[in-house]
Amino acid sequence: MNRLTALVAILSLAMLASCKKEYSVENGYDPNNPPLGANCRLNRITQADSATGVGLGSFSTSFDANFLATRVSIFDSIQNAVQFSANLTHSGDTIHVDTNEYFLLGANKRALSFHTHQDPADSTSPSLDFVYNYDGSGYMTKKEVFVHGVPTPAVRFTYTWANGNLVGVEGNVVFPGQEQKLFSATMEYDLTHAAKNFINIFPDGYEHASYVMAVDLGSRNRNVLSKLTASNYDSSGNVSDSVVTTFSDYKFSSDGYLLQWIASGDAPATGVLPPGLTKFGYACK
């Protein structure tokens, strides 16, 4: 298996994992939630039991007084164990995760690229560089994946935006002679609800899922996500597997921050969209 074939296999497995789940929820939450503040950003995503609201696991990011992310962690409340953690170090135009992984930033502190490895724990495995491109309004329009030692991109993702929302993603192997469709996704939104200071949601973004609250990945969706449909493709260009997830039962603070929603249907593998009841916490200045 050459490096490109291995990369395509890794991307296909990482971006899409389907597990069918159905949930019910008791709507006994106080509709008069207090305001959070004028300058808040998401710092915790908690998967909770839909009947009791008790947390099952959480994904959190810590910030310093300047709102620079200093640590990310994933905690399993059932096992009472940390599943993943990383301390983030800021140095000039770089956010270091560890010696093998780092983000390079532009002058506006937006992520321009992410350097990692096919096996992040093994520095001898082939390195990967995810290079991000944005339009004049700050929306991510393209992501290219480079394999170490190859000057041309192996895979390219393109993003389509409409009315301030990401509505389509197309992923293709673009290495000469090996072109094929890899991934596609469509996203729908509840246009009656704004997504105030929420996070970027890229259904293909497995590489930065652990850092999505910590790193600036460009302008964010204007509205709250209501449906995600995503598919992987085989080497013949046929859909090999798909997920469909719907989001509902939104709860907001009185000043417009999303506090929780219910995800029903399939569970995509991006990590930031757990199934069932999800609660959102914020750090405020």
Helices and strands as residue ranges (DSSP letters): H 3-15, E 40-48, E 55-63, E 69-76, E 81-87, E 89-91, E 94-96, E 102-105, E 111-117, E 127-134, E 140-147, E 155-162, E 165-173, E 180-194, G 206-211, E 223-233, E 239-252, E 258-265, E 276-284
